[in-house]
Amino acid sequence: MAAVIHQQLRFVIDEIDKAIESHQKWYQDLLRVLVSRVPPDEKDLRNDAYKLCEFGEWFYTSHVELIQDHPTFVSLGHAHENMHKSAKQLIELVVSEQAIPVTMFDEFNHDLEKMRTQFQALRHEFANLVQNLDPLTGAQTRAGMQAELNKEHAMAKRSLQPSALAMLDLDHFKQVNDNYGHSVGDDVLIKTVACLQQVLRPYDQLYRYGGEEFLICMPNTTLEQAERVAERIRSMIAQQQIIYDKEGNTLQVTASIGVTSLDPAYSVDDAINKVDEAMYQAKAAGRNLVKVR
């Protein structure tokens, strides 16, 4: 599973690199039009030019599920569209043999720089994910967790958009290792993460917090929505049939899950403490439960 996720992330990074390269070629062709007055590509004069360049074709036909709904990917699309609109205005002036006002050229450069910033932000984020993957499960490690949660916390503070945390701990996991062996325990962890990934969105953040503990950050998610997600996760884990021997015998595991909001009024550490307390409340109440704090 971890290897598959790693390959998917590498594929995304390669696709982003190709998109950056193709856009740089488009930009060089544009400069020839603006400076040397070579005839422009007719596609650049269309209102939907942002869909017709090589990058636009990739962006609007991309089937890379890991990034399609990613906020930075969406912002990149908006920046790219605005940049093409500015470029179209410049080309129209050149075609009509009019001078390009400095303010209009500056606006184009502003849109271009904004797009490039989004490009680099997207690539940087996925490159960091590759570096910080847990080799067993494919979840992120705690190495970059605090920085990412701080960034999400600051974003929630600026945008006033709700975000939520969930803490998951597998019940009686030590008994799995003791009774069935660590290889079966590893398989349980791998399948648990597979359950999580079926429910979570591509831009939700999943961290292996401890041995059998996982922390989930869900941007743009209310407390009520997060509770429903946690309940789906709890149910899916409990329904798993995990084969533990050659005869096909199976075991079942359950999880206790705590949920809280990533409240801008409190620190990230406070939120982690609260979600940890909620998870222990779920264990104290009988396990295989979701508790909200």
Secondary structure, DSSP 8 states (H G I E B T S, - for coil): -HHHHHHHHHHHHHHHHHHHHHHHHHHHHHHHHHHH-----GGGGSTTHHHHSHHHHHHHH---HHHHT-HHHHHHHHHHHHHHHHHHHHHHHHHTT----HHHHHHHHHHHHHHHHHHHHHHHHHHHHHHTB-TTT--B-STTHHHHHHHHHHHHHHH----EEEEEEETTHHHHHHHH-HHHHHHHHHHHHHHHHHHS-TTSEEEE-SSSEEEEEETT--HHHHHHHHHHHHHHHHH--EE-STT--EE---EEEEEEE--TTS-HHHHHHHHHHHHHHHHHTTSS-EEE-
